[in-house]
Amino acid sequence: MSRHISVESIQGKQRKEISEEIQQQAKKAALSAIKNVLEAGLEAEVEGQLGRKKGEVRLSRSQGRLSEWRCGHCGSQNANQFLRYGHYRRNAGNGMGTYPGTARSYARVSTVRSRCDLRF
């Protein structure tokens, strides 16, 4: 809801309340944007290491590409041997505080596992 208010008509306590409300809304918007950028960056890292976007088909074994990641169990670096395995929630605080709201107040971090079933 928006309404036109002249600056001259706002005094003392009312001015402070309006200023605090604006600051809260700006902080909430900034934290939401930070969370979106963080999640997009994490997803881009997974896509870069796997060499494919979510839902894309893996290349055949003969067309494998190396990843910087290495399976701690079998030692494989073949990106085709790594699979997405859902997400987990991470409360990632920052200099401005934690993410607001109750729905999806955590950042989603992709889980990746090797074909030998060792999760990262």
C-alpha angles and dihedrals in degrees: 000000000000131000134173115255125174116232091230092061094057113087138179113307095021091052090051092049092050091047092050092048091051090049092050093050092047091050092049091051092047093049091049090052091048091052092050092049091047093051092045091050093050091048091048089053091053092046090049094050095044094041092226141076124247110287096018119128118254118244119252117272091256090058095050122147128206122249127202085235120089126198109244091213107043100014094233118156095180106126090213089064092061120084133191110247105186127268140288128209121248125186098219110186121194138184091288097050135259126322114281130235134039101256110077094345088158130071115249114234120194118239116217127188136185121242087250083067099247109141122218 
